[in-house]
Amino acid sequence: MSLSETVSDIDRLDDEQRECIEICTEAAEVCEWCADECLGSEDMEECARLCRDVADIASLHARFMARDSQFSSQLAEACADACEACADECESHDADHCQTCADVLRECAEHCRDMANA
């Protein structure tokens, strides 16, 4: 079963929440990939650190939304902030994995801001 199929089974979620869970999960995955690619390069250490932070917070936010946590909106704000900081860092590097990561993180930040303001 795919993530979107699983998320669609959670009846109480609206479409925006489902999309946010999916993009947070995608952000966590792309950040793990980007961080792994950055390992071993001194000038990529901050990128790797930020990617690891986003991977953790984005996956946590997805879990909070899935269980309708009362803290989800606060975590959405923190996730959006982390995504934006990481996207800024990734955009400063020419590597394809960084550019891909930045694109996904910009989208994730937008969705999380919407959730924080809902």
Secondary structure, DSSP 8 states (H G I E B T S, - for coil): --HHHHHHT-TT--HHHHHHHHHHHHHHHHHHHHHHHHTT-GGGHHHHHHHHHHHHHHHHHHHHHHTT-TTHHHHHHHHHHHHHHHHHHHHTS--HHHHHHHHHHHHHHHHHHHHHT-
